[in-house]
Amino acid sequence: MRETIRAKGPQSFACFMQQALYHPEHGYYSSGRCVIGRNGDYFTNVSVGSVFGQLLVAQFHEIWERLGRTNDFVIIEQGSHDGQFALDVLEFAQTRFPEFFDALRYQIIEPFPKLEQQQRQKLEAFGGKVTWPDSLQPFTGVHFSNELLDAMPVRLIRDGTEKLVGLDDDNFVFVERPQGTTASQPSGDNSAFNQAALELIDQIAANLQRGYVIAIDYGFLDEQFERDVQIRARHRNLDSPFDQIGCADITTSVHWRSIAERAQANRLRVAGFTDQHHFLTGIISRFESYDPRSVTDAKQRPGVPSVLGNSPKAKRELQTLLHPEMLGRAFQVLALEKNVDRETKPLSGFKFATESPSALRLTDPVS
Ligand SMILES: C[S@@+](CC[C@H](N)C(=O)[O-])C[C@H]1O[C@@H](n2cnc3c(N)ncnc32)[C@H](O)[C@@H]1O
């Protein structure tokens, strides 16, 4: 990065973030240094416990039913980290939704060999059920991600001024320039500040044949959007992205409107948008609709006991995920759909949604 800046002048923050997180050897994620959870750098929904994955199984199961219980149903996860979410989903589906389990295949899109290795180890018991394609392939089913979009490199642009990364001696520093005046981004360049996230949406949309995209992350509709980055290591916020490079996480809030607009430009429909509290509460209500009399073996009943907090541990996990002052309001959920019959009822996760798709104020080009 220093050599590039010396040779070509200041570079966009997106270039710096790309190197700091994804440099093949030294990147925070690609090196395998990132640890999530109590003994790591930060918590995610997945690291709270297996209840999160278990609840999502009920949502995936409903999607499978909407797609006519196809036996060619694929769950694609991107940003899988150590494979814990996949494990939670597969274990729960196997014991509580066996027919669904038989019909599904699980794919993980993982660019980093060290992480793929961790995932393969963790998911050994599920042998042929899980595959690791090199890139997204055409699929019917659901594309799922938790905190993937916030890890995509961004440019720091505000009011026509861009914060670039330059050097003061050997130290990285921010330098401000009118937008679009770096050597690598010539004047007049109009690529978006979150170009990488938008391109990811293009790729997903190009490969989704029929089904849904569910993205969970923290962010804002544009009114309250903050164009800033958060840097975290060992559960502490750092002041500068130039501290502990390659050992700290760098993220930015997701700009949901631009993601939804890009999806619509790719002929996806917004199927729902809400906060995590309302999303998970809607899914929990789905468990009430399963008729326990249809299943004689209590263990085979779709999930109710462990998910609804029968054990103190599961109760605590559920509280952390749902509580408005914990993760319940910090995270939002966007669902997109393609080539599915327009149901009058929303997916269970959006049954109690506070924001209707129209809150994104998007017109619907596909209707
Ligand atoms: C914040 S972590 C989230 C991990 C996990 N989903 C969780 O909730 O615990 C973001 C993950 O996205 C991964 N990632 C970044 N770009 C990616 C891409 N293009 N394809 C797949 N994974 C990617 C990173 O390697 C990292 O593991």
The ligand as an SDF file (V2000), in Angstrom:
LIG
                    3D

 27 29  0  0  0  0  0  0  0  0999 V2000
  -18.2900   -9.7730    9.8880 C   0  0  0  0  0  0  0  0  0  0  0  0
  -17.8430  -11.3280    9.2580 S   0  0  0  0  0  0  0  0  0  0  0  0
  -19.3800  -12.1740    9.4730 C   0  0  0  0  0  0  0  0  0  0  0  0
  -19.2220  -13.6200    9.8000 C   0  0  0  0  0  0  0  0  0  0  0  0
  -20.4800  -14.4470   10.0650 C   0  0  0  0  0  0  0  0  0  0  0  0
  -21.4570  -14.2970    9.0230 N   0  0  0  0  0  0  0  0  0  0  0  0
  -21.0990  -14.0900   11.3910 C   0  0  0  0  0  0  0  0  0  0  0  0
  -22.1620  -13.4770   11.4080 O   0  0  0  0  0  0  0  0  0  0  0  0
  -20.5350  -14.4570   12.4310 O   0  0  0  0  0  0  0  0  0  0  0  0
  -17.7560  -11.0130    7.5220 C   0  0  0  0  0  0  0  0  0  0  0  0
  -17.2830  -12.2050    6.7020 C   0  0  0  0  0  0  0  0  0  0  0  0
  -17.4750  -11.9360    5.2980 O   0  0  0  0  0  0  0  0  0  0  0  0
  -16.4100  -12.5300    4.5760 C   0  0  0  0  0  0  0  0  0  0  0  0
  -16.3480  -12.0030    3.2020 N   0  0  0  0  0  0  0  0  0  0  0  0
  -15.9590  -10.8070    2.7790 C   0  0  0  0  0  0  0  0  0  0  0  0
  -16.0660  -10.6990    1.4340 N   0  0  0  0  0  0  0  0  0  0  0  0
  -16.5650  -11.8680    1.0010 C   0  0  0  0  0  0  0  0  0  0  0  0
  -16.9340  -12.3700   -0.2710 C   0  0  0  0  0  0  0  0  0  0  0  0
  -16.8030  -11.6380   -1.3670 N   0  0  0  0  0  0  0  0  0  0  0  0
  -17.4280  -13.6180   -0.3550 N   0  0  0  0  0  0  0  0  0  0  0  0
  -17.5750  -14.3650    0.7630 C   0  0  0  0  0  0  0  0  0  0  0  0
  -17.2450  -13.9500    2.0020 N   0  0  0  0  0  0  0  0  0  0  0  0
  -16.7560  -12.7110    2.1200 C   0  0  0  0  0  0  0  0  0  0  0  0
  -15.2180  -12.2420    5.4510 C   0  0  0  0  0  0  0  0  0  0  0  0
  -14.1390  -13.0760    5.1560 O   0  0  0  0  0  0  0  0  0  0  0  0
  -15.8060  -12.5160    6.8570 C   0  0  0  0  0  0  0  0  0  0  0  0
  -15.6410  -13.8610    7.1950 O   0  0  0  0  0  0  0  0  0  0  0  0
  1  2  1  0
  2  3  1  0
  2 10  1  0
  3  4  1  0
  4  5  1  0
  5  6  1  0
  5  7  1  0
  7  8  2  0
  7  9  1  0
 10 11  1  0
 11 12  1  0
 11 26  1  0
 12 13  1  0
 13 14  1  0
 13 24  1  0
 14 15  1  0
 14 23  1  0
 15 16  2  0
 16 17  1  0
 17 18  1  0
 17 23  2  0
 18 19  1  0
 18 20  2  0
 20 21  1  0
 21 22  2  0
 22 23  1  0
 24 25  1  0
 24 26  1  0
 26 27  1  0
M  CHG  2   2   1   9  -1
M  END
$$$$
